[in-house]
Amino acid sequence: MSIHDFEIVTTSAGAVSIRNKVVNEIMHNPVGPWQEANDLYVRQSRLKDRLAAVSPENPDKPLVLFDVGLGAASNALAAIHCALGVYQTRDPGNSIAPQARPLHIVSFENNLSLLEFALQNASAFPHMTGFETAMRSLLKDLNWKSPCGMITWELRPGDFRQVIQQDAGTVAPNLIFFDPYSPSVNREMWTLDCFQDLFRITAGTTEPVSLFTYSVATPVRTAFLLAGFYVGFGQPTGLKLETTEVSTCLESLANPLDARWWERWQRSHKQMPYDAENFVHQDLVNRMTAHPQFRLN
Ligand SMILES: C[S@@+](CC[C@H](N)C(=O)[O-])C[C@H]1O[C@@H](n2cnc3c(N)ncnc32)[C@H](O)[C@@H]1O
């Protein structure tokens, strides 16, 4: 894929966005990149509160955010805008915030042409104003540090599924914004195989790990559950009636999948993960039945 495979479009809701002409998908359709990044990822994850929740034993410990599918960097930039707001509110004088956690964003991307295209068209996206240097430095040096020193932004290029296997044990996320293309064109990113690797990485942190994504597909939710996560109904955002919240801890879900969902799952004909053929069917059924989220049902 190259920068010529993208174009600036206006969505049906009147937002300026980017269309990938090869897979024919519009980014953050229809509300546009900025609203979706903020509604679905930044606000729903309560990023602001998480940054303000400093551990007294380890106040300098950064909050690690995995930005899966960096793309045009809307989600990462929304997180950066949010964090700068937190740091400035806490110490407006010099923009340093002793009472807030630093933010360490780790962005994953296997094709940087979308970021290059976004940079070339930065004037179409007000949220990029002032961050062109950050985006350039991410592309060139694979990292950027904010002038206040509180935000580090790192890029891990390559296929997410391979990169996290190489990285296992070295960095564990607290929060994950999971935003690949949709399962119909980017199936491999929504598989049990991929989520199992992701779950293994979460073992590296003692804090609960939360993930937010736009897909509500049953095979996706089933794959998260089978990988060992707990899964909840995510908030409606934009024109989406529902999204998905995933966590390593049942108590941190705002609205866990419930007995009604479990009943529907048992009757569903499209319940299994997209890569179910790589597993023994009965074993997957047994694992779902034994899942602690539904054991009481
Ligand atoms: C919907 S776009 C992401 C939009 C982006 N989050 C934003 O805020 O602008 C999906 C992105 O995921 C990337 N992607 C897809 N499969 C991937 C993989 N296996 N590893 C890393 N990145 C991947 C695509 O190249 C694309 O840039």
The ligand as an SDF file (V2000), in Angstrom:
LIG
                    3D

 27 29  0  0  0  0  0  0  0  0999 V2000
   -8.6520    1.8020   10.8010 C   0  0  0  0  0  0  0  0  0  0  0  0
   -6.9550    2.1390   10.5420 S   0  0  0  0  0  0  0  0  0  0  0  0
   -6.4800    2.8730   12.0580 C   0  0  0  0  0  0  0  0  0  0  0  0
   -6.8860    4.2940   12.2540 C   0  0  0  0  0  0  0  0  0  0  0  0
   -6.0760    4.9120   13.3460 C   0  0  0  0  0  0  0  0  0  0  0  0
   -6.2150    4.2420   14.6250 N   0  0  0  0  0  0  0  0  0  0  0  0
   -6.3240    6.3810   13.5210 C   0  0  0  0  0  0  0  0  0  0  0  0
   -6.5640    6.7940   14.6660 O   0  0  0  0  0  0  0  0  0  0  0  0
   -6.2170    7.1080   12.5410 O   0  0  0  0  0  0  0  0  0  0  0  0
   -6.2560    0.5280   10.7700 C   0  0  0  0  0  0  0  0  0  0  0  0
   -4.7390    0.5340   10.8020 C   0  0  0  0  0  0  0  0  0  0  0  0
   -4.2990   -0.7430   11.2990 O   0  0  0  0  0  0  0  0  0  0  0  0
   -3.1400   -1.1050   10.5990 C   0  0  0  0  0  0  0  0  0  0  0  0
   -2.9450   -2.5670   10.6780 N   0  0  0  0  0  0  0  0  0  0  0  0
   -3.6970   -3.5400   10.1250 C   0  0  0  0  0  0  0  0  0  0  0  0
   -3.2010   -4.7590   10.3820 N   0  0  0  0  0  0  0  0  0  0  0  0
   -2.0840   -4.5680   11.1290 C   0  0  0  0  0  0  0  0  0  0  0  0
   -1.1210   -5.4420   11.6970 C   0  0  0  0  0  0  0  0  0  0  0  0
   -1.1970   -6.7670   11.5150 N   0  0  0  0  0  0  0  0  0  0  0  0
   -0.1180   -4.9000   12.4160 N   0  0  0  0  0  0  0  0  0  0  0  0
   -0.0250   -3.5660   12.5910 C   0  0  0  0  0  0  0  0  0  0  0  0
   -0.9120   -2.6740   12.0680 N   0  0  0  0  0  0  0  0  0  0  0  0
   -1.9230   -3.1600   11.3360 C   0  0  0  0  0  0  0  0  0  0  0  0
   -3.4460   -0.6370    9.1760 C   0  0  0  0  0  0  0  0  0  0  0  0
   -2.2800   -0.5450    8.3790 O   0  0  0  0  0  0  0  0  0  0  0  0
   -4.1170    0.7070    9.4210 C   0  0  0  0  0  0  0  0  0  0  0  0
   -3.2030    1.7640    9.4260 O   0  0  0  0  0  0  0  0  0  0  0  0
  1  2  1  0
  2  3  1  0
  2 10  1  0
  3  4  1  0
  4  5  1  0
  5  6  1  0
  5  7  1  0
  7  8  2  0
  7  9  1  0
 10 11  1  0
 11 12  1  0
 11 26  1  0
 12 13  1  0
 13 14  1  0
 13 24  1  0
 14 15  1  0
 14 23  1  0
 15 16  2  0
 16 17  1  0
 17 18  1  0
 17 23  2  0
 18 19  1  0
 18 20  2  0
 20 21  1  0
 21 22  2  0
 22 23  1  0
 24 25  1  0
 24 26  1  0
 26 27  1  0
M  CHG  2   2   1   9  -1
M  END
$$$$
